[in-house]
Amino acid sequence: MKRAFWALMMIIVSQQDALAAQTSGHAALALGVIVGEDSPHLTKHTKTELARLLDDVKLGYGAHPAIAIKADSVVCQAGDVDIAAFNCKLTFGAITRTRTGRAANEVFATLVEAGVQSDGAAGHIFEAVHKLDCKLDPAVIAQKGGGGADCSYDLGPS
């Protein structure tokens, strides 16, 4: 009976860990920048700053506030049989952006780099996160100490 209790507890704990995840450092920086490019909630100026962060270009003078990037979901699929098929849907509230081909592969590969586990079915490989919340702090990133980029997200079905 005791063994069954602990087995059940391990299953419950492992399922909870699988639902929420986070990443930091270079993977979070890339994920925040790449998803932020499609965000309808960010200004053109902020998107330019994001691109410069990933390209390691100094943002110039003055204080740069932290940038928040949020998406309701990022769902990508790659073909397992049709190896040239890539598609991602990025959802920001009522707005959905779609990426295909090379641009979708960039999102897909960044999710893999961030540690998102793949799921597969019927000739497709899926990478999906929900409730993506990234915070990028240009001032901390500029210190080159490994900090300033953090993302949290929920894992779940594609």
C-alpha positions as CSV (number, residue, x, y, z in Angstrom):
1,M,0.0,0.0,0.0
2,K,2.8,2.4,0.9
3,R,4.6,1.7,-2.4
4,A,1.4,2.4,-4.4
5,F,1.0,5.7,-2.5
6,W,4.5,6.9,-3.4
7,A,4.1,5.7,-7.0
8,L,1.0,7.8,-7.3
9,M,2.7,10.8,-5.7
10,M,5.6,10.5,-8.2
11,I,3.1,10.5,-11.1
12,I,1.3,13.5,-9.8
13,V,4.5,15.5,-9.2
14,S,5.9,14.6,-12.7
15,Q,2.7,15.6,-14.4
16,Q,2.7,19.0,-12.6
17,D,6.3,19.6,-13.6
18,A,5.4,18.8,-17.2
19,L,2.7,21.5,-17.4
20,A,4.8,24.5,-16.5
21,A,8.4,25.3,-17.6
22,Q,10.8,28.1,-17.9
23,T,14.0,29.0,-19.6
24,S,16.6,31.8,-19.3
25,G,19.8,33.0,-20.9
26,H,20.4,32.8,-24.6
27,A,17.4,30.5,-25.3
28,A,15.0,32.9,-23.6
29,L,16.5,35.9,-25.4
30,A,16.0,34.1,-28.8
31,L,12.5,33.0,-27.9
32,G,11.4,36.4,-26.7
33,V,12.9,38.2,-29.8
34,I,11.5,35.7,-32.3
35,V,8.0,35.6,-30.9
36,G,8.1,39.4,-30.2
37,E,8.6,40.0,-34.0
38,D,5.0,38.9,-34.6
39,S,3.4,40.5,-31.5
40,P,0.7,43.0,-32.3
41,H,1.2,44.4,-28.8
42,L,4.7,45.7,-29.4
43,T,5.6,48.9,-31.2
44,K,7.8,49.0,-34.3
45,H,10.5,50.7,-32.2
46,T,10.4,48.0,-29.6
47,K,10.6,45.3,-32.3
48,T,13.7,47.0,-33.7
49,E,15.2,47.1,-30.2
50,L,14.5,43.3,-29.8
51,A,16.2,42.6,-33.1
52,R,19.2,44.6,-32.1
53,L,19.4,42.7,-28.8
54,L,19.6,39.4,-30.5
55,D,22.2,40.8,-33.0
56,D,24.3,42.0,-30.0
57,V,24.1,45.6,-31.1
58,K,24.2,48.2,-28.4
59,L,20.9,50.0,-28.0
60,G,22.6,53.4,-27.6
61,Y,22.3,56.0,-24.9
62,G,19.7,56.2,-22.1
63,A,17.9,53.7,-20.0
64,H,16.0,51.0,-21.8
65,P,13.1,49.5,-19.8
66,A,12.5,45.8,-19.7
67,I,10.5,44.4,-22.5
68,A,7.6,42.0,-21.9
69,I,6.7,39.6,-24.7
70,K,3.5,37.6,-24.2
71,A,1.7,35.1,-26.4
72,D,-1.3,32.9,-25.7
73,S,0.2,30.1,-27.7
74,V,3.0,29.2,-30.0
75,V,2.3,25.9,-31.9
76,C,4.6,24.6,-34.5
77,Q,4.7,21.5,-36.6
78,A,7.3,20.0,-38.9
79,G,6.8,17.2,-41.3
80,D,8.2,13.9,-40.4
81,V,7.5,12.5,-43.8
82,D,7.3,15.7,-45.8
83,I,10.5,17.0,-44.4
84,A,10.1,20.4,-46.1
85,A,6.8,21.2,-44.3
86,F,7.1,23.7,-41.5
87,N,4.2,25.7,-40.0
88,C,3.7,27.8,-36.9
89,K,0.7,29.6,-35.4
90,L,1.4,32.3,-32.9
91,T,-1.7,33.5,-31.1
92,F,-1.9,36.9,-29.3
93,G,-5.4,37.2,-28.0
94,A,-7.8,37.3,-30.9
95,I,-4.9,37.8,-33.4
96,T,-3.1,34.8,-34.9
97,R,0.1,35.1,-37.0
98,T,1.2,32.3,-39.2
99,R,4.7,31.4,-40.2
100,T,5.7,28.9,-42.8
101,G,8.9,27.5,-44.3
102,R,12.2,28.9,-43.1
103,A,10.5,31.5,-40.8
104,A,8.5,28.7,-39.1
105,N,11.6,26.5,-38.8
106,E,13.3,29.4,-36.9
107,V,10.4,29.4,-34.3
108,F,10.4,25.6,-34.2
109,A,14.2,25.3,-33.6
110,T,14.1,28.0,-31.0
111,L,11.4,26.1,-29.0
112,V,13.6,23.1,-29.2
113,E,16.6,25.1,-28.0
114,A,14.4,26.4,-25.1
115,G,13.9,22.8,-24.0
116,V,10.3,22.3,-25.2
117,Q,9.7,18.5,-25.6
118,S,8.5,17.4,-29.0
119,D,5.3,15.5,-29.6
120,G,4.5,13.6,-32.8
121,A,1.6,12.0,-34.6
122,A,0.6,11.0,-38.1
123,G,3.8,12.2,-39.9
124,H,4.2,15.5,-37.9
125,I,6.4,16.6,-35.1
126,F,4.8,19.3,-32.8
127,E,6.4,21.9,-30.5
128,A,3.9,23.9,-28.5
129,V,3.8,26.3,-25.6
130,H,0.9,28.2,-24.1
131,K,0.8,31.3,-21.9
132,L,4.3,32.4,-23.0
133,D,5.6,35.2,-20.9
134,C,9.1,36.5,-21.6
135,K,10.9,39.4,-19.9
136,L,14.0,40.9,-21.6
137,D,16.0,43.5,-19.7
138,P,18.4,45.3,-22.1
139,A,20.4,46.9,-19.3
140,V,21.1,43.5,-17.7
141,I,21.8,41.8,-21.0
142,A,24.3,44.6,-21.8
143,Q,26.3,43.7,-18.7
144,K,27.1,40.4,-20.4
145,G,26.8,38.4,-17.2
146,G,24.3,35.8,-18.6
147,G,21.2,37.4,-17.2
148,G,18.4,39.6,-18.3
149,A,16.3,37.1,-20.3
150,D,13.7,34.9,-18.8
151,C,10.6,33.1,-20.2
152,S,8.0,31.0,-18.6
153,Y,5.3,29.0,-20.3
154,D,2.9,26.1,-20.0
155,L,3.3,22.9,-21.9
156,G,0.4,21.2,-23.3
157,P,-1.3,19.6,-26.3
158,S,-0.6,21.2,-29.6
